[in-house]
Amino acid sequence: MKRDKLFIVSAPSGAGKSSLCERALKDFPELEDIITSTTRQMRPGEGPGNPYHFVTVEKFLELKRNGYFIETALVHNNHYGTPAHIFQDAWSRGKFLIMDVDVQGAATFRKFFPNAVYIFIKPPNIDELRKRLEKRDGAHSKDLSVRLQNAIKELELAPLYEYQIVNDSFDRAYSEFREIIRTTIQNNS
């Protein structure tokens, strides 16, 4: 089966999807990242266009009204959206796209791109996920409980994905992730 040149990667917050995608982007010149827009606040080490286009709620809603996004979602009380023009721009240059999106976004993309490769990254367990989030966001992050509650719901949707990878060891998880990407690119170039 000919696949859409698109990898959709979902996971609960803190499961490691961004790290896996970042490593794949370094290893595969055929891959290109889609930078989405969000209304969430920047974290330390982030900046404009890395890893998101950070916009105000007002600007986001204006872009949405003007049809700029192919999909939008409200996640952890923040808006996220994917610019529509990016797909054809990248594909016209022969690139494969990789996106890390929440389960809402993945469900929307299934309607537009049913032949994309859908990968779900799981944490080893909820306790480990809590530790990762506390380390990343701080033990008293105001939205830690929201993220953990959402993670439980998101994990229930993992069976809807073609591939599921447990990120209990980054190197092992990346090896599996890399092989999925390598095989897909090889079979669809």
Secondary structure, 3 states (H helix, E strand, C coil): CCCCCEEEEECCCCCCHHHHHHHHHHHCCCEEECCCEECCCCCCCCECCECCEECCHHHHHHHHHCCCEEEEEEECCEEEEEECCHHHHHHHCCCEEEEECCHHHHHHHHHHCCCCEEEEEECCCHHHHHHHHHHHHCCCCCCHHHHHHHHHHHHCCHHHCCEEEECCCHHHHHHHHHHHHHHHHHHHC
